[in-house]
Amino acid sequence: MNRRSFVQRLGVGAVGLSVLEFPVSAAAQAVPAAKPAAMPAAAAANRIGSNENPYGPAPSAVEAIARTSLTGNRYPGQWTQTLTNTIAEKFSVPAEYVLLSGGSGDILKAVVYSYASKTKPFVTGLPSYESPTRSAQHVGAPLREVALTSELRMNLPAMATKAIGAGLVYICNPNNPSSTVVPLPELTAFIEKVVKTSPTTRILVDEAYFEYADHPDFGTVVPLVMKYPQLIVARTFSKIHAMAGVRVGYAIAQPKTLETIKEYHSNSGMSVMSLAAANASLLDVENMEKNRAMAREVRRMTVAAFETSGFTVAPCDANFVFVNIKRDSRGFQEACRQKGVQIGRAFPPMTSWARISLGTMEEMEKAIPVFMAVLGAPPVQTASLDHLDRLPNELT
């Protein structure tokens, strides 16, 4: 389907034709979407709710899985050190500064358990990724939640004040669900201020969506780890590397800090296959850039579709968008689900905003008409949505 026929099918008042007739970059045109393996019928819905990479692992990663599966009868052994060394070399840190994990979730939980407690408050943005908040609640840590700014960015001055005497500050950058970033100069100044005003407070920076950011002043804080023992950086292979189901993540921090974290880290299992795949994908810079190019084009089209239809979209620097749909997002989620499109859960207190992950261009061209049809219909009554609040939260 070309862009003109796509817009015609959306109907009057949905998306402007001129907006969707932009040229697609050569990089995005040159890379076809990966063809995933056959999935059960129950999984056939348009899944754009969990911030997954729709293009699948890099061919080099798939080949590494196939090759090393022949040694699946052995413990990982050398592959653990190989991936550790590759990460250390990429970030120019010593190997002992790297802690591997079966996904970054276990890292986040272990860090919270290490530094937040009943006497050591936990500081985070609101809304932000809730898993660390739930871990803080589990250990009984007082919560110091700081609302995002009017631009839906982390309010660093307010968080710096709340950080005094706290056990841990959590910064998701880019932030989930708002898709906004904290520029590197501002985040560097924040870290330096917290270290000075509250030296026993730890700072956890979650860079899960790092590679998708296009903000000109965005950058990693990993180099600051060499200077500040209070800083921990978490990364994952679940996003740009498209390995959410393979489960590999890691932390970068000073060795003494990692030793404390290891007391609560489950040393969650990684196989020779997952380690080899992660190592191959990290070295495959070309595939990573192709994924970035495709996500950028889909993001541009999706933002244009909503904005042309009169909806506000937060500044986007991740593989999802955050849209003010002007109604209860739970009702929007449910109505889209009934039409075969799965979008993200609600993020209180911003319940009139919906988080929508980026699928392939084809997936989004099928999903956007569904969004417009749902938003053009009367909202679902709030009283009928209570069951959604009892559903288990996603990992993302």
BAVO-124565 format. One line per field, with one value per residue (C-alpha): y, z, x. Coordinates in steps of 0.2 Angstrom, whole numbers, m for minus. Each point is the difference from the previous one (the first is absolute). Layout:
% BAVO-124565
py = (Y / ...)
pz = (Z / ...)
px = (X / ...)
//
This chain:
% BAVO-124565
py = (0 / 17 / 15 / 8 / m15 / m2 / 17 / m2 / m15 / 10 / 11 / 19 / 8 / m13 / 3 / 13 / m7 / 12 / m5 / m18 / 3 / 3 / m10 / m15 / 0 / m12 / m9 / m4 / m5 / m12 / m10 / m11 / m5 / m16 / m15 / m7 / m18 / m7 / 5 / m8 / 8 / 8 / 11 / 5 / 17 / 16 / 1 / 18 / 1 / m7 / 11 / m15 / 1 / m6 / m4 / m15 / m4 / 4 / m14 / m1 / m3 / m13 / m9 / 1 / m8 / m14 / m3 / 0 / m11 / m15 / 3 / 3 / m15 / 10 / 14 / 18 / 1 / 10 / 9 / 9 / 8 / 3 / 10 / 9 / 5 / 6 / 11 / 7 / 4 / 9 / 11 / 2 / m7 / m14 / m17 / m1 / 15 / m11 / m11 / m11 / m5 / m9 / 16 / 17 / m3 / m10 / 14 / 13 / m10 / m5 / 19 / 5 / m14 / 5 / 19 / 3 / m5 / 6 / 13 / 4 / 8 / m4 / 15 / m2 / 10 / m1 / m8 / m11 / m19 / m7 / m16 / 9 / 8 / m16 / m7 / 15 / m2 / m19 / 5 / 14 / 14 / 17 / 6 / 18 / 1 / 16 / 5 / 2 / 18 / 8 / m7 / m17 / m1 / m5 / 15 / m1 / 15 / m7 / m17 / 6 / 8 / m16 / m10 / 7 / m14 / m12 / m18 / 0 / 11 / m8 / 9 / m9 / 8 / 1 / m1 / m14 / 5 / 18 / m4 / 16 / 2 / 9 / 8 / m5 / 17 / 1 / m18 / 2 / 16 / m10 / m14 / 11 / 10 / m15 / m7 / 16 / 3 / m18 / m11 / m16 / 1 / m12 / 5 / m13 / 5 / m12 / 2 / m14 / 11 / 9 / m4 / 7 / 17 / 14 / 15 / 9 / 2 / m18 / m11 / m14 / 3 / m16 / 10 / 8 / m17 / 1 / 15 / m3 / m16 / 6 / m2 / m16 / m2 / m13 / m6 / m14 / m10 / 0 / 16 / 5 / m18 / m8 / m13 / 3 / m19 / m5 / 10 / 8 / 16 / 8 / 13 / 11 / 7 / 0 / m18 / 4 / 6 / m16 / m11 / 8 / m2 / m19 / m3 / 2 / m5 / m17 / m3 / m4 / m13 / 4 / m14 / m2 / 5 / 16 / 5 / m3 / 8 / 16 / 0 / m1 / 13 / 12 / m1 / 1 / 19 / 0 / m9 / 11 / 16 / m8 / m3 / 18 / 6 / m10 / 5 / 18 / m1 / m9 / 12 / 15 / m7 / m5 / 17 / 9 / m10 / 4 / 19 / 3 / m8 / 13 / m11 / 6 / m12 / 2 / 3 / m17 / m8 / m19 / m14 / 6 / 15 / 8 / 8 / 11 / m9 / 11 / m15 / m14 / m10 / m16 / 1 / 4 / m15 / m11 / 6 / m2 / m18 / m5 / 6 / m10 / 13 / m1 / 16 / 4 / 1 / 16 / 10 / 10 / 14 / 3 / m11 / 10 / m3 / m17 / m8 / m8 / m10 / 1 / m15 / m2 / 13 / m13 / m4 / 19 / 3 / m13 / 6 / 19 / m2 / m10 / 14 / 13 / m11 / m3 / 19 / 5 / m11 / 5 / m5 / m16 / 3 / 0 / m11 / m14 / 1 / m6 / m17 / 8 / 6 / m18 / m6 / m4 / 14 / m3 / m1 / 16)
pz = (0 / m5 / 12 / m10 / 0 / 19 / 4 / m10 / 10 / 16 / m4 / 1 / 15 / 4 / m7 / m13 / m16 / m2 / 17 / m5 / m17 / 7 / m8 / 9 / 3 / m11 / 15 / 6 / m18 / m2 / 15 / 0 / 16 / 7 / m2 / 17 / 3 / 0 / 16 / 8 / m5 / 16 / m3 / m17 / 6 / m5 / 15 / 2 / 19 / 8 / m8 / m9 / m16 / m14 / m12 / 10 / 5 / m11 / m13 / 8 / 17 / m7 / m8 / 17 / 9 / m13 / 1 / 19 / 2 / m4 / 16 / 10 / 11 / 8 / 12 / m7 / 5 / m11 / m8 / 16 / m1 / m18 / 1 / 15 / m9 / m15 / 10 / 10 / m16 / m8 / 15 / 4 / 18 / 9 / m2 / 19 / m2 / m9 / 7 / m12 / 3 / m7 / m6 / 9 / 11 / 13 / 0 / 4 / 14 / 7 / 0 / 9 / 13 / 3 / 3 / 4 / 17 / 13 / 6 / m18 / m12 / m18 / m12 / m18 / m13 / m2 / m11 / m4 / m1 / 15 / 3 / 11 / 10 / 3 / 7 / 11 / 7 / 3 / 11 / 9 / m7 / 1 / m18 / m5 / m17 / m10 / m14 / m18 / m6 / m12 / m14 / 8 / 4 / 17 / 12 / 5 / 12 / 10 / m1 / 7 / 15 / 3 / m2 / 16 / 13 / m12 / m3 / m19 / m15 / m15 / m17 / m15 / m15 / m13 / 12 / m1 / m3 / m6 / m13 / 5 / 5 / 12 / m10 / 6 / 6 / 12 / 6 / 3 / 10 / 10 / 4 / 6 / 11 / 8 / 3 / 9 / 10 / 4 / m2 / 7 / m13 / m15 / m18 / m11 / m19 / m11 / m18 / m7 / m15 / m2 / m18 / m6 / 6 / m13 / 11 / m4 / 18 / 5 / 6 / 12 / 18 / 0 / m1 / 17 / 8 / 1 / 11 / 10 / 10 / 4 / m19 / m7 / m19 / m6 / m18 / m9 / m16 / 0 / m11 / m14 / 0 / m1 / 12 / 13 / 0 / 1 / 17 / 1 / 9 / 10 / 13 / m1 / 17 / 11 / 6 / 18 / m5 / m10 / 15 / 10 / m14 / m3 / 18 / m7 / m18 / m4 / m13 / m11 / m13 / m17 / m12 / m12 / m13 / 8 / 4 / m18 / m8 / 11 / m4 / m19 / 0 / 10 / m13 / m14 / m1 / m18 / 5 / 15 / m11 / m12 / 14 / 6 / m18 / m1 / 17 / m4 / m16 / 9 / 14 / m11 / m9 / 16 / 8 / m16 / 0 / 18 / m1 / m17 / 8 / 15 / 13 / 10 / 0 / 12 / m7 / m6 / 3 / 2 / m9 / 6 / 0 / 14 / m6 / 9 / m7 / 11 / 8 / 12 / m8 / 8 / m11 / m15 / 4 / 2 / m16 / m10 / 7 / m6 / m17 / 0 / 5 / 17 / 7 / 16 / 18 / 9 / 9 / 15 / 3 / m19 / m4 / m15 / m9 / m9 / m3 / m17 / m5 / m18 / m11 / m18 / m13 / m6 / 18 / 4 / m17 / 6 / 18 / m3 / m8 / 15 / 11 / m9 / m1 / 19 / 4 / m12 / 10 / 18 / 14 / 10 / 17 / 14 / 11 / m13 / 0 / 18 / m5 / m10 / 16 / 7 / m15 / 3 / m6 / m15 / 2 / m10)
px = (0 / 7 / m1 / m14 / m12 / 5 / m6 / m16 / m4 / 2 / m14 / m4 / 8 / 13 / 17 / 5 / 6 / 14 / 7 / 2 / 7 / 18 / 14 / 6 / 19 / 11 / 6 / m18 / m5 / 15 / m4 / m16 / m8 / 6 / m12 / m3 / m3 / m18 / m9 / m16 / m16 / m2 / 15 / m6 / m6 / 9 / 12 / 5 / m2 / 17 / 13 / 7 / 11 / m11 / 14 / 7 / 18 / 15 / 4 / 17 / m9 / m11 / 15 / 9 / m15 / m1 / 19 / 2 / m16 / 11 / 9 / m16 / 5 / 14 / 0 / 3 / 18 / 11 / m15 / m4 / 18 / m1 / m16 / 7 / 16 / m10 / m11 / 15 / 9 / m15 / m1 / 18 / m2 / 9 / m8 / m3 / m12 / m12 / m14 / m10 / m18 / m14 / m8 / 1 / m15 / 10 / 14 / m13 / m8 / 17 / 5 / m16 / 2 / 18 / m3 / m18 / m8 / m12 / 13 / 6 / m13 / m1 / m1 / m8 / m9 / m19 / m5 / 15 / 4 / m9 / 10 / 14 / m15 / m8 / 17 / 1 / m17 / 4 / 14 / m10 / 10 / m9 / m4 / 5 / m8 / 3 / m13 / 7 / 2 / m13 / 11 / m1 / 18 / 8 / 0 / 18 / 0 / m14 / 7 / 17 / m9 / m9 / 16 / 7 / 1 / m8 / 7 / m2 / m5 / m7 / 1 / m7 / 8 / m8 / m15 / m13 / m14 / 2 / 14 / 9 / 18 / 11 / 15 / 17 / 6 / m15 / 1 / 19 / m4 / m13 / 11 / 14 / m13 / m7 / 17 / 5 / m16 / m4 / 16 / m8 / m14 / 2 / m6 / m7 / m1 / m10 / 6 / m11 / m6 / 17 / 3 / m17 / 3 / 4 / 1 / 16 / 5 / m4 / 14 / 5 / 6 / 10 / 17 / m5 / 0 / 19 / m1 / m16 / m3 / m17 / m5 / m7 / m5 / m12 / m1 / m10 / 0 / m19 / m3 / 12 / 7 / m17 / 4 / m14 / m4 / 19 / 2 / 17 / 4 / 14 / 6 / 15 / 6 / 16 / 5 / m4 / m17 / m3 / 5 / m14 / m12 / 5 / m7 / m17 / 3 / m7 / 14 / m15 / 5 / 7 / 3 / 15 / m13 / m6 / 18 / 6 / m15 / 3 / 18 / m3 / m14 / 11 / 13 / m12 / 0 / m7 / m16 / m2 / 0 / m13 / m11 / 2 / m4 / m16 / m6 / 3 / m10 / m15 / 1 / m1 / m15 / m9 / 3 / m6 / m16 / m5 / 5 / m9 / m15 / 1 / 8 / 15 / 16 / 14 / 17 / 6 / 17 / m4 / m9 / m17 / m11 / m10 / m16 / m13 / m16 / m11 / m9 / 3 / 14 / m6 / m16 / 11 / 11 / m15 / m9 / 16 / 3 / m18 / 5 / 16 / 13 / 9 / 7 / 8 / m8 / m6 / 14 / m8 / m2 / 0 / m14 / m6 / 16 / 4 / 17 / 1 / 15 / 6 / m3 / 6 / m6 / m13 / m6 / m2 / m9 / m13 / m1 / m2 / m17 / m5 / 6 / m10 / m15 / 0 / 4 / m15 / m12 / m7 / 12 / m3 / m8 / 13 / m10 / 2 / 19 / 3 / 6 / 15 / 7 / 2 / 9 / 19 / 12 / 11 / 19 / 2)
//
